Amino acid sequence: MELQVSMNRKKIKKLKLYTIVFVAISILLLSITGYQLILLSSVKTFLLCTII
């Protein structure tokens, strides 16, 4: 019984770790895409301004 409990705790710890890593990667990807979008829009406006 004790072994089962410790196994479950290890599984929960692993799951928590995976969740944290997944969330961190998602936030990183979101920030990168957001940054790229902002960069693209600013480049577009810059190009438009230089053309005009």
DAWOUR-V147089 format. One record per backbone hydrogen bond with DSSP energy under -1.0 kcal/mol. CO is the residue of the C=O (numbers start at 0). NH is the residue of the N-H. E is the energy in kcal/mol with one decimal. If there is no record, write none. Layout:
co->CO nh->NH e->E
co->CO nh->NH e->E
//
This chain:
co->0 nh->4 e->-2.0
co->1 nh->5 e->-2.4
co->2 nh->6 e->-2.3
co->3 nh->7 e->-2.5
co->4 nh->8 e->-2.3
co->5 nh->9 e->-2.2
co->6 nh->10 e->-2.3
co->7 nh->11 e->-2.6
co->8 nh->12 e->-2.6
co->9 nh->13 e->-2.6
co->10 nh->14 e->-2.7
co->11 nh->15 e->-2.7
co->12 nh->16 e->-2.4
co->13 nh->17 e->-2.9
co->14 nh->18 e->-2.7
co->15 nh->19 e->-2.6
co->16 nh->20 e->-2.6
co->17 nh->21 e->-2.9
co->18 nh->22 e->-2.8
co->19 nh->23 e->-2.5
co->20 nh->24 e->-2.6
co->21 nh->25 e->-2.5
co->22 nh->26 e->-2.6
co->23 nh->27 e->-2.4
co->24 nh->28 e->-2.8
co->25 nh->29 e->-2.7
co->26 nh->30 e->-2.7
co->27 nh->31 e->-2.4
co->28 nh->32 e->-2.7
co->29 nh->33 e->-2.7
co->30 nh->34 e->-2.6
co->31 nh->35 e->-2.5
co->32 nh->36 e->-2.5
co->33 nh->37 e->-2.5
co->34 nh->38 e->-2.7
co->35 nh->39 e->-3.1
co->36 nh->40 e->-2.6
co->37 nh->41 e->-2.4
co->38 nh->42 e->-2.5
co->39 nh->43 e->-2.6
co->40 nh->44 e->-2.4
co->41 nh->45 e->-2.3
co->42 nh->46 e->-2.8
co->43 nh->47 e->-2.6
co->44 nh->48 e->-2.6
co->45 nh->49 e->-2.2
co->46 nh->50 e->-2.2
co->47 nh->51 e->-2.4
//
